[in-house]
Amino acid sequence: MPISLRLDDALSDQLDRASVALGIPRSTLIRRGIEEVLRTVSAPSAQALYEQTSPTGVDVSESTLSQASKETRMHKLAFRQAMANKQASRLARAGAGAAGSASGRKTSANQSRA
């Protein structure tokens, strides 16, 4: 079926150069471009692909996923807790050291005045 297509001069020149470079007629190049766009548009979305590949009969609700992820990531939670405890002990030591050195500075300042 014949179809009329209007192109500006710049696009027409690009089409001519591409058809010469590929060695195919302009109409074939246009058809291929249209086919490519239609394939892209009609491709299934990521959600559709997920639904096609997920096992049937499996409940993937939010509560199920979060419970499953908690159970499989217990080692990560334990690691995070250990790092939090380590950081807390470092902060406590740093706070005690800062308080001790501040009082030590006062004591040495008082001794130098005497």
All heavy atoms as an XYZ file, in Angstrom:
840
protein
N       0.847     -1.167      0.000
C       0.000      0.000      0.000
C       0.896      1.234      0.000
O       1.733      1.408      0.885
C      -0.876     -0.028      1.256
C      -1.660      1.216      1.464
S      -2.893      0.926      2.717
C      -2.531      2.208      3.848
N       0.750      2.088     -0.970
C       1.570      3.306     -1.019
C       1.204      4.263      0.115
O       0.053      4.357      0.513
C       1.235      3.927     -2.371
C       0.357      2.983     -3.079
C      -0.106      1.951     -2.120
N       2.212      4.926      0.612
C       2.000      5.902      1.684
C       2.860      7.123      1.375
O       3.960      6.997      0.831
C       2.350      5.280      3.049
C       1.685      6.040      4.170
C       3.822      5.253      3.280
C       1.716      5.296      5.480
N       2.366      8.269      1.722
C       3.097      9.502      1.481
C       3.780      9.919      2.773
O       3.203      9.860      3.848
C       2.126     10.588      1.024
O       2.800     11.812      0.890
N       5.037     10.320      2.665
C       5.810     10.706      3.830
C       6.541     12.002      3.520
O       7.235     12.116      2.519
C       6.827      9.598      4.151
C       7.743      9.804      5.336
C       6.949      9.864      6.628
C       8.758      8.691      5.377
N       6.391     12.987      4.367
C       7.062     14.270      4.167
C       8.230     14.376      5.141
O       8.081     14.193      6.333
C       6.091     15.422      4.396
C       4.957     15.435      3.421
C       4.043     16.631      3.698
N       2.776     16.472      3.012
C       2.532     16.885      1.785
N       3.479     17.464      1.096
N       1.358     16.712      1.249
N       9.406     14.658      4.601
C      10.621     14.800      5.397
C      11.243     16.160      5.124
O      11.185     16.658      4.001
C      11.642     13.718      5.031
C      11.192     12.268      5.157
C      12.267     11.346      4.611
C      10.890     11.924      6.592
N      11.851     16.743      6.139
C      12.562     17.997      5.888
C      13.868     17.676      5.135
O      14.265     16.515      5.013
C      12.830     18.758      7.189
C      13.697     17.995      8.170
O      14.102     16.861      7.860
O      13.971     18.537      9.259
N      14.506     18.704      4.628
C      15.687     18.509      3.781
C      16.827     17.794      4.521
O      17.481     16.910      3.963
C      16.188     19.851      3.239
C      15.210     20.449      2.239
O      14.453     19.674      1.632
O      15.220     21.687      2.069
N      17.064     18.167      5.772
C      18.168     17.571      6.530
C      17.932     16.073      6.742
O      18.836     15.255      6.551
C      18.332     18.270      7.870
N      16.716     15.706      7.117
C      16.404     14.301      7.346
C      16.435     13.508      6.042
O      16.911     12.370      5.992
C      15.041     14.161      8.033
C      14.648     12.771      8.511
C      15.688     12.210      9.470
C      13.293     12.809      9.183
N      15.978     14.122      4.963
C      16.015     13.469      3.653
C      17.458     13.219      3.216
O      17.776     12.146      2.688
C      15.289     14.337      2.620
O      15.330     13.734      1.357
N      18.344     14.183      3.465
C      19.764     14.002      3.133
C      20.389     12.878      3.956
O      21.145     12.058      3.443
C      20.542     15.301      3.355
C      20.181     16.378      2.333
O      19.629     16.020      1.267
O      20.453     17.565      2.615
N      20.067     12.827      5.252
C      20.577     11.757      6.099
C      20.080     10.396      5.616
O      20.828      9.417      5.603
C      20.138     11.964      7.547
C      20.868     13.066      8.262
C      20.373     13.231      9.695
O      19.281     12.781     10.052
N      21.171     13.884     10.522
N      18.813     10.343      5.216
C      18.234      9.102      4.706
C      18.942      8.663      3.421
O      19.266      7.484      3.259
C      16.731      9.290      4.461
C      15.956      8.082      3.989
C      15.987      6.975      5.021
C      14.516      8.479      3.688
N      19.197      9.609      2.533
C      19.915      9.296      1.289
C      21.317      8.757      1.573
O      21.739      7.754      0.993
C      20.015     10.539      0.394
C      18.676     10.927     -0.227
O      17.805     10.040     -0.344
O      18.518     12.115     -0.580
N      22.050      9.417      2.483
C      23.412      8.973      2.813
C      23.404      7.584      3.455
O      24.246      6.736      3.138
C      24.084      9.983      3.737
C      24.544     11.252      3.020
C      25.478     12.082      3.885
N      24.884     12.515      5.149
C      24.153     13.625      5.305
N      23.928     14.421      4.284
N      23.672     13.941      6.484
N      22.438      7.336      4.332
C      22.361      6.030      4.994
C      22.009      4.938      4.000
O      22.570      3.836      4.057
C      21.335      6.071      6.123
N      21.103      5.207      3.080
C      20.719      4.177      2.113
C      21.882      3.860      1.166
O      22.099      2.707      0.809
C      19.479      4.607      1.323
O      19.760      5.684      0.475
N      22.668      4.863      0.791
C      23.840      4.629     -0.052
C      24.880      3.833      0.732
O      25.477      2.879      0.211
C      24.419      5.966     -0.565
C      25.786      5.765     -1.189
C      23.465      6.607     -1.554
N      25.113      4.216      1.981
C      26.114      3.531      2.802
C      25.738      2.066      3.028
O      26.603      1.192      3.039
C      26.269      4.245      4.137
N      24.456      1.789      3.204
C      24.007      0.412      3.431
C      23.756     -0.339      2.137
O      23.598     -1.564      2.152
C      22.729      0.418      4.287
C      22.895      0.940      5.720
C      21.540      1.108      6.383
C      23.775     -0.005      6.519
N      23.652      0.381      1.049
C      23.413     -0.253     -0.241
C      21.997     -0.779     -0.414
O      21.783     -1.783     -1.090
N      21.049     -0.099      0.212
C      19.642     -0.510      0.094
C      18.812      0.705     -0.301
O      19.208      1.850     -0.050
C      19.110     -1.107      1.415
C      19.258     -0.120      2.583
C      19.800     -2.422      1.741
C      18.657     -0.598      3.884
N      17.660      0.481     -0.908
C      16.805      1.614     -1.279
C      16.268      2.344     -0.039
O      16.169      1.771      1.045
C      15.663      0.973     -2.065
C      16.092     -0.403     -2.394
C      17.131     -0.782     -1.408
N      15.909      3.598     -0.253
C      15.360      4.404      0.848
C      14.107      3.778      1.427
O      13.922      3.767      2.640
C      15.047      5.829      0.379
C      16.267      6.625      0.065
C      16.010      8.069     -0.240
N      14.765      8.322     -0.926
C      14.228      9.526     -1.093
N      14.860     10.574     -0.648
N      13.096      9.692     -1.729
N      13.228      3.243      0.586
C      11.974      2.665      1.084
C      12.246      1.464      1.987
O      11.566      1.264      3.000
C      11.061      2.275     -0.079
O      11.698      1.335     -0.915
N      13.276      0.672      1.668
C      13.625     -0.472      2.518
C      14.153      0.013      3.858
O      13.810     -0.538      4.910
C      14.682     -1.343      1.815
O      14.170     -1.763      0.557
C      15.048     -2.548      2.649
N      14.970      1.047      3.823
C      15.503      1.612      5.062
C      14.378      2.171      5.936
O      14.363      1.959      7.149
C      16.529      2.699      4.741
C      17.252      3.338      5.922
C      17.997      2.289      6.739
C      18.215      4.393      5.424
N      13.428      2.832      5.325
C      12.288      3.372      6.070
C      11.474      2.241      6.674
O      11.076      2.290      7.845
C      11.421      4.268      5.158
C      12.200      5.537      4.789
C      10.109      4.621      5.833
C      11.548      6.355      3.693
N      11.214      1.171      5.888
C      10.450      0.033      6.410
C      11.166     -0.596      7.604
O      10.557     -0.929      8.611
C      10.229     -1.014      5.319
C       9.019     -0.744      4.458
C       8.621     -1.966      3.632
N       9.687     -2.465      2.763
C       9.960     -1.979      1.553
N       9.245     -0.980      1.060
N      10.937     -2.482      0.825
N      12.493     -0.783      7.487
C      13.255     -1.372      8.594
C      13.185     -0.509      9.847
O      13.093     -1.015     10.963
C      14.712     -1.572      8.189
C      14.908     -2.715      7.239
C      16.378     -2.918      6.955
N      16.596     -3.952      5.958
C      17.776     -4.281      5.475
N      18.858     -3.634      5.880
N      17.892     -5.231      4.584
N      13.264      0.796      9.655
C      13.159      1.701     10.804
C      11.805      1.609     11.476
O      11.707      1.567     12.709
N      10.755      1.543     10.666
C       9.403      1.432     11.222
C       9.246      0.101     11.946
O       8.679      0.032     13.050
C       8.347      1.606     10.117
C       8.368      3.048      9.616
C       6.967      1.217     10.609
C       7.524      3.278      8.372
N       9.755     -0.986     11.351
C       9.664     -2.303     11.989
C      10.397     -2.315     13.329
O       9.911     -2.898     14.303
C      10.232     -3.377     11.057
C       9.354     -3.659      9.862
C      10.043     -4.526      8.802
O      11.271     -4.801      8.949
O       9.367     -4.910      7.848
N      11.554     -1.674     13.379
C      12.322     -1.629     14.627
C      11.557     -0.881     15.713
O      11.513     -1.317     16.863
C      13.684     -0.974     14.376
C      14.556     -0.875     15.608
C      14.967     -2.227     16.161
O      15.061     -3.192     15.387
O      15.180     -2.313     17.385
N      10.969      0.237     15.355
C      10.196      1.003     16.332
C       9.007      0.179     16.817
O       8.708      0.134     18.016
C       9.733      2.353     15.734
C       8.692      3.017     16.608
C      10.920      3.274     15.537
N       8.330     -0.506     15.910
C       7.174     -1.312     16.300
C       7.588     -2.479     17.204
O       6.868     -2.827     18.139
C       6.430     -1.818     15.067
C       5.746     -0.723     14.237
C       5.115     -1.317     12.987
C       4.713      0.011     15.066
N       8.763     -3.080     16.951
C       9.251     -4.145     17.835
C       9.535     -3.598     19.225
O       9.239     -4.238     20.229
C      10.528     -4.752     17.261
C      10.309     -5.985     16.444
C      11.624     -6.733     16.193
N      12.679     -5.928     15.598
C      12.807     -5.719     14.284
N      11.955     -6.241     13.439
N      13.797     -4.985     13.830
N      10.113     -2.434     19.282
C      10.433     -1.819     20.571
C       9.168     -1.487     21.348
O       9.088     -1.742     22.547
C      11.264     -0.542     20.363
O      12.431     -0.871     19.624
C      11.658      0.080     21.672
N       8.192     -0.933     20.654
C       6.952     -0.533     21.309
C       6.163     -1.750     21.780
O       5.566     -1.748     22.848
C       6.103      0.342     20.364
C       4.713      0.570     20.909
C       6.796      1.662     20.120
N       6.193     -2.814     20.989
C       5.390     -3.980     21.340
C       6.127     -4.944     22.266
O       5.568     -5.947     22.677
C       4.968     -4.721     20.073
O       6.097     -5.228     19.400
N       7.379     -4.660     22.627
C       8.136     -5.526     23.531
C       7.490     -5.500     24.912
O       7.008     -4.460     25.362
C       9.579     -5.056     23.618
N       7.466     -6.634     25.596
C       6.847     -6.667     26.919
C       7.661     -5.852     27.924
O       8.879     -5.739     27.808
C       6.848     -8.152     27.285
C       7.893     -8.757     26.428
C       7.971     -7.928     25.190
N       6.970     -5.302     28.895
C       7.640     -4.521     29.931
C       8.360     -5.449     30.896
O       8.168     -6.669     30.892
C       6.606     -3.692     30.699
O       5.743     -4.557     31.420
N       9.188     -4.878     31.738
C       9.916     -5.670     32.732
C       8.936     -6.351     33.682
O       9.132     -7.495     34.080
C      10.884     -4.782     33.502
N       7.867     -5.650     34.041
C       6.854     -6.238     34.929
C       6.189     -7.430     34.263
O       5.978     -8.461     34.885
C       5.801     -5.187     35.311
C       4.680     -5.719     36.176
C       5.146     -6.141     37.554
O       6.121     -5.605     38.075
N       4.463     -7.084     38.147
N       5.869     -7.309     32.970
C       5.231     -8.415     32.253
C       6.169     -9.614     32.168
O       5.739    -10.760     32.347
C       4.810     -7.965     30.864
N       7.460     -9.378     31.916
C       8.425    -10.466     31.876
C       8.544    -11.146     33.239
O       8.641    -12.369     33.334
C       9.791     -9.959     31.421
C       9.888     -9.540     29.956
C      11.240     -8.907     29.688
C       9.658    -10.722     29.042
N       8.529    -10.354     34.303
C       8.602    -10.917     35.649
C       7.397    -11.805     35.926
O       7.531    -12.903     36.461
C       8.689     -9.801     36.689
C       8.562    -10.301     38.105
C       9.620    -10.973     38.710
C       7.396    -10.125     38.818
C       9.514    -11.452     39.992
C       7.271    -10.605     40.109
C       8.333    -11.270     40.687
O       8.218    -11.749     41.960
N       6.229    -11.321     35.561
C       5.020    -12.101     35.793
C       5.021    -13.384     34.982
O       4.522    -14.411     35.438
C       3.784    -11.264     35.472
C       3.558    -10.147     36.473
C       2.472     -9.176     36.054
O       1.919     -9.322     34.937
O       2.172     -8.266     36.840
N       5.592    -13.351     33.781
C       5.657    -14.552     32.956
C       6.617    -15.581     33.545
O       6.377    -16.778     33.453
C       6.120    -14.206     31.534
C       5.108    -13.450     30.723
C       5.693    -12.980     29.398
O       6.838    -13.279     29.069
N       4.903    -12.245     28.637
N       7.697    -15.127     34.154
C       8.714    -16.057     34.640
C       8.531    -16.451     36.098
O       9.149    -17.405     36.540
C      10.117    -15.463     34.470
O      10.178    -14.221     35.180
C      10.434    -15.246     33.014
N       7.713    -15.730     36.858
C       7.533    -16.087     38.260
C       6.705    -17.359     38.354
O       5.816    -17.599     37.532
C       6.871    -14.945     39.031
O       5.555    -14.757     38.564
N       6.984    -18.186     39.346
C       6.237    -19.433     39.491
C       4.762    -19.149     39.788
O       4.446    -18.196     40.490
C       6.901    -20.128     40.672
C       7.986    -19.244     41.135
C       7.999    -18.006     40.334
N       3.910    -19.962     39.245
C       2.481    -19.768     39.483
C       2.125    -20.281     40.862
O       2.737    -21.206     41.388
C       1.645    -20.519     38.427
O       2.009    -21.906     38.478
C       1.895    -19.979     37.048
N       1.141    -19.649     41.459
C       0.676    -20.062     42.773
C       1.524    -19.565     43.921
O       1.298    -19.928     45.063
N       2.528    -18.740     43.657
C       3.379    -18.216     44.710
C       2.870    -16.837     45.092
O       2.672    -15.982     44.238
C       4.850    -18.134     44.239
C       5.708    -17.464     45.289
C       5.360    -19.508     43.900
N       2.649    -16.646     46.381
C       2.188    -15.347     46.867
C       3.386    -14.423     46.984
O       4.315    -14.693     47.741
C       1.511    -15.512     48.227
C       1.006    -14.204     48.786
O       0.785    -13.260     47.992
O       0.823    -14.111     50.018
N       3.375    -13.345     46.222
C       4.484    -12.401     46.253
C       4.053    -11.080     46.869
O       4.458    -10.023     46.455
C       5.062    -12.168     44.835
C       5.780    -13.383     44.351
C       3.989    -11.733     43.867
N       3.207    -11.165     47.887
C       2.750     -9.943     48.534
C       3.900     -9.310     49.314
O       4.913     -9.949     49.598
C       1.585    -10.245     49.474
O       2.023    -11.079     50.528
N       3.742     -8.083     49.693
C       4.791     -7.323     50.385
C       5.160     -7.984     51.710
O       6.331     -8.090     52.036
C       4.315     -5.884     50.614
C       5.322     -5.004     51.305
C       6.571     -4.782     50.477
O       6.502     -4.783     49.252
O       7.647     -4.620     51.101
N       4.175     -8.440     52.467
C       4.485     -9.042     53.761
C       5.283    -10.325     53.595
O       6.193    -10.609     54.355
C       3.194     -9.317     54.536
O       2.378    -10.234     53.822
N       4.966    -11.116     52.587
C       5.698    -12.358     52.336
C       7.130    -12.057     51.912
O       8.065    -12.679     52.395
C       4.996    -13.190     51.242
O       3.660    -13.418     51.628
C       5.702    -14.493     51.015
N       7.303    -11.095     51.034
C       8.647    -10.757     50.566
C       9.503    -10.216     51.701
O      10.658    -10.590     51.842
C       8.572     -9.742     49.438
C       8.065    -10.260     48.099
C       7.967     -9.115     47.111
C       8.966    -11.339     47.559
N       8.947     -9.347     52.522
C       9.764     -8.774     53.578
C      10.114     -9.820     54.627
O      11.217     -9.825     55.145
C       9.069     -7.570     54.208
O       7.799     -7.933     54.686
N       9.211    -10.747     54.921
C       9.513    -11.805     55.878
C      10.591    -12.725     55.309
O      11.533    -13.100     56.004
C       8.254    -12.608     56.218
C       8.493    -13.715     57.217
C       8.958    -13.197     58.574
O       8.656    -12.080     58.957
N       9.732    -13.996     59.276
N      10.453    -13.079     54.031
C      11.454    -13.948     53.405
C      12.809    -13.269     53.354
O      13.835    -13.892     53.618
C      10.996    -14.332     52.002
N      12.824    -11.988     53.052
C      14.105    -11.300     52.978
C      14.731    -11.169     54.359
O      15.948    -11.245     54.498
C      13.950     -9.930     52.327
O      13.163     -9.094     53.134
N      13.917    -11.022     55.400
C      14.461    -10.967     56.756
C      15.085    -12.293     57.147
O      16.148    -12.338     57.744
C      13.364    -10.605     57.751
C      12.935     -9.169     57.716
C      11.841     -8.924     58.712
C      11.286     -7.531     58.600
N      10.127     -7.331     59.462
N      14.416    -13.378     56.797
C      14.926    -14.694     57.169
C      16.222    -15.019     56.437
O      17.100    -15.653     56.994
C      13.874    -15.765     56.867
C      12.685    -15.684     57.787
C      11.566    -16.622     57.400
O      11.722    -17.354     56.403
O      10.538    -16.604     58.077
N      16.335    -14.605     55.185
C      17.537    -14.942     54.423
C      18.675    -13.966     54.674
O      19.787    -14.233     54.253
C      17.234    -14.964     52.915
O      16.737    -13.689     52.524
C      16.231    -16.046     52.579
N      18.423    -12.882     55.377
C      19.469    -11.890     55.573
C      19.828    -11.723     57.044
O      20.281    -10.690     57.467
C      19.022    -10.559     54.990
C      18.830    -10.632     53.507
C      18.372     -9.363     52.866
N      17.948     -8.309     53.745
C      18.292     -7.033     53.596
N      19.025     -6.679     52.604
N      17.856     -6.129     54.415
N      19.623    -12.747     57.837
C      19.942    -12.650     59.259
C      21.423    -12.365     59.483
O      21.795    -11.628     60.385
C      19.533    -13.938     59.989
C      18.031    -14.147     60.047
S      17.155    -12.789     60.838
C      17.657    -13.014     62.519
N      22.294    -12.940     58.649
C      23.725    -12.691     58.800
C      24.068    -11.232     58.559
O      24.938    -10.670     59.215
C      24.526    -13.604     57.868
C      24.287    -13.337     56.420
N      23.129    -13.722     55.772
C      25.050    -12.707     55.497
C      23.194    -13.335     54.507
N      24.348    -12.724     54.311
N      23.328    -10.591     57.652
C      23.575     -9.173     57.394
C      23.125     -8.329     58.576
O      23.785     -7.359     58.956
C      22.863     -8.731     56.118
C      23.466     -9.322     54.866
C      22.788     -8.800     53.638
C      23.408     -9.391     52.387
N      22.807     -8.880     51.178
N      21.989     -8.699     59.154
C      21.509     -7.965     60.317
C      22.467     -8.124     61.496
O      22.743     -7.164     62.219
C      20.104     -8.443     60.695
C      19.016     -8.194     59.648
C      17.714     -8.848     60.064
C      18.833     -6.708     59.428
N      22.999     -9.336     61.691
C      23.953     -9.567     62.772
C      25.225     -8.750     62.543
O      25.789     -8.173     63.489
C      24.284    -11.060     62.857
N      25.671     -8.673     61.298
C      26.858     -7.880     60.985
C      26.614     -6.402     61.285
O      27.455     -5.733     61.883
C      27.243     -8.067     59.516
C      28.401     -7.219     59.093
C      29.686     -7.561     59.444
C      28.190     -6.073     58.346
C      30.762     -6.773     59.054
C      29.255     -5.283     57.959
C      30.544     -5.629     58.320
N      25.464     -5.909     60.872
C      25.148     -4.495     61.140
C      25.099     -4.213     62.636
O      25.573     -3.170     63.094
C      23.816     -4.130     60.489
C      23.898     -4.026     59.002
C      22.576     -3.599     58.421
N      22.635     -3.658     56.974
C      21.619     -3.917     56.204
N      20.433     -4.127     56.720
N      21.754     -3.961     54.901
N      24.526     -5.139     63.401
C      24.457     -4.950     64.853
C      25.855     -4.960     65.463
O      26.172     -4.146     66.330
C      23.586     -6.040     65.492
C      23.371     -5.853     66.976
C      22.668     -4.553     67.288
O      21.704     -4.195     66.625
N      23.137     -3.836     68.283
N      26.717     -5.858     64.994
C      28.087     -5.908     65.499
C      28.828     -4.605     65.182
O      29.565     -4.080     66.026
C      28.822     -7.106     64.898
N      28.635     -4.074     63.983
C      29.290     -2.815     63.610
C      28.735     -1.651     64.438
O      29.485     -0.752     64.831
C      29.093     -2.527     62.118
C      29.870     -3.460     61.202
S      31.650     -3.315     61.416
C      32.017     -4.808     62.309
N      27.445     -1.660     64.730
C      26.857     -0.611     65.562
C      27.434     -0.676     66.977
O      27.766      0.364     67.571
C      25.348     -0.741     65.589
N      27.576     -1.890     67.516
C      28.172     -2.040     68.848
C      29.625     -1.576     68.863
O      30.068     -0.916     69.797
C      28.080     -3.503     69.307
C      26.652     -3.929     69.581
O      25.761     -3.106     69.756
N      26.423     -5.236     69.600
N      30.347     -1.914     67.823
C      31.750     -1.510     67.726
C      31.870      0.012     67.672
O      32.714      0.615     68.337
C      32.375     -2.134     66.474
C      33.841     -1.923     66.330
C      34.369     -2.697     65.128
C      35.856     -2.560     64.981
N      36.349     -3.350     63.844
N      30.996      0.641     66.885
C      31.019      2.100     66.769
C      30.647      2.752     68.099
O      31.258      3.748     68.507
C      30.060      2.560     65.657
C      30.089      4.036     65.392
C      31.431      4.511     64.849
O      32.201      3.740     64.298
N      31.715      5.776     65.015
N      29.671      2.170     68.791
C      29.263      2.716     70.087
C      30.404      2.633     71.090
O      30.648      3.581     71.853
C      28.037      1.971     70.606
N      31.140      1.506     71.099
C      32.263      1.391     72.040
C      33.382      2.368     71.669
O      34.030      2.940     72.546
C      32.778     -0.046     72.089
O      33.389     -0.399     70.874
N      33.599      2.578     70.386
C      34.625      3.554     69.970
C      34.246      4.964     70.411
O      35.087      5.725     70.882
C      34.788      3.528     68.455
C      35.562      2.366     67.934
C      35.681      2.438     66.444
N      36.515      1.369     65.933
C      36.666      1.097     64.654
N      36.055      1.839     63.749
N      37.430      0.112     64.262
N      32.961      5.302     70.234
C      32.505      6.625     70.647
C      32.624      6.798     72.159
O      32.994      7.870     72.644
C      31.064      6.851     70.190
C      30.873      7.030     68.681
C      29.385      7.093     68.333
C      31.575      8.288     68.202
N      32.319      5.724     72.907
C      32.430      5.805     74.360
C      33.881      6.006     74.775
O      34.175      6.833     75.650
C      31.853      4.540     74.998
N      34.783      5.242     74.152
C      36.212      5.409     74.471
C      36.699      6.800     74.082
O      37.472      7.425     74.796
C      37.040      4.350     73.754
C      36.936      2.978     74.378
C      38.037      2.047     73.862
N      38.187      2.068     72.420
C      37.698      1.129     71.598
N      37.017      0.126     72.071
N      37.908      1.218     70.299
N      36.255      7.290     72.932
C      36.677      8.617     72.485
C      36.144      9.688     73.420
O      36.850     10.650     73.746
C      36.202      8.865     71.061
N      34.900      9.509     73.868
C      34.319     10.479     74.806
C      35.045     10.466     76.134
O      35.334     11.514     76.716
N      35.369      9.277     76.633
C      36.095      9.170     77.898
C      37.502      9.726     77.752
O      38.010     10.417     78.632
C      36.142      7.705     78.349
N      38.124      9.456     76.626
C      39.476      9.968     76.396
C      39.488     11.477     76.289
O      40.374     12.150     76.805
N      38.469     12.031     75.648
C      38.395     13.487     75.498
C      38.149     14.141     76.835
O      38.741     15.172     77.164
C      37.303     13.859     74.501
N      37.289     13.525     77.645
C      37.017     14.092     78.968
C      38.254     14.001     79.842
O      38.591     14.932     80.574
C      35.844     13.357     79.615
N      38.961     12.868     79.766
C      40.187     12.700     80.559
C      41.274     13.652     80.136
O      41.975     14.231     80.957
N      41.444     13.855     78.858
C      42.499     14.744     78.399
C      42.140     16.194     78.681
O      43.012     17.006     78.940
C      42.784     14.529     76.916
O      41.641     14.747     76.143
N      40.842     16.525     78.688
C      40.457     17.893     79.016
C      40.737     18.170     80.482
O      41.265     19.227     80.842
C      38.970     18.103     78.706
N      40.429     17.203     81.362
C      40.724     17.414     82.778
C      42.229     17.380     83.007
O      42.748     18.070     83.864
C      40.013     16.361     83.636
O      40.519     15.068     83.345
N      42.925     16.557     82.222
C      44.386     16.511     82.327
C      44.997     17.826     81.916
O      45.963     18.289     82.516
N      44.427     18.477     80.902
C      44.933     19.781     80.471
C      44.707     20.816     81.554
O      45.551     21.656     81.812
C      44.257     20.210     79.168
C      44.929     19.613     77.951
C      44.336     20.143     76.670
N      43.483     19.070     76.143
C      42.269     19.191     75.685
N      41.713     20.376     75.638
N      41.588     18.180     75.254
N      43.549     20.735     82.216
C      43.278     21.698     83.295
C      44.262     21.499     84.446
O      44.767     22.448     84.999
C      41.841     21.529     83.799
C      40.801     22.013     82.820
C      39.417     21.800     83.407
C      38.337     22.140     82.397
N      37.006     21.838     82.911
N      44.509     20.232     84.776
C      45.430     19.943     85.881
C      46.833     20.426     85.541
O      47.501     21.059     86.365
C      45.450     18.426     86.168
O      44.119     17.981     86.403
C      46.313     18.097     87.362
N      47.290     20.143     84.324
C      48.634     20.586     83.969
C      48.709     22.098     83.858
O      49.732     22.701     84.178
C      49.068     19.932     82.645
O      48.216     20.329     81.605
N      47.620     22.745     83.465
C      47.608     24.207     83.391
C      47.677     24.788     84.801
O      48.372     25.775     85.051
C      46.353     24.698     82.686
N      46.950     24.177     85.745
C      46.981     24.656     87.135
C      48.363     24.431     87.739
O      48.843     25.251     88.525
C      45.925     23.934     87.986
C      44.511     24.371     87.595
O      44.328     25.433     87.029
N      43.540     23.525     87.910
N      49.018     23.307     87.395
C      50.338     23.024     87.949
C      51.382     23.999     87.396
O      52.289     24.419     88.077
C      50.762     21.591     87.614
C      49.973     20.551     88.375
C      50.312     19.145     87.923
O      51.065     18.965     86.979
N      49.726     18.169     88.597
N      51.225     24.399     86.136
C      52.214     25.308     85.560
C      52.064     26.700     86.143
O      53.014     27.455     86.207
C      52.089     25.346     84.051
O      50.824     25.843     83.675
N      50.846     27.065     86.599
C      50.632     28.379     87.195
C      51.236     28.440     88.607
O      51.605     29.480     89.080
C      49.145     28.701     87.295
C      48.536     29.010     85.961
C      47.091     29.376     86.124
N      46.418     29.381     84.830
C      45.132     29.351     84.638
N      44.344     29.272     85.670
N      44.624     29.365     83.449
N      51.286     27.293     89.235
C      51.729     27.282     90.626
C      53.208     27.409     90.802
O      54.044     27.651     90.104
C      51.293     25.982     91.296
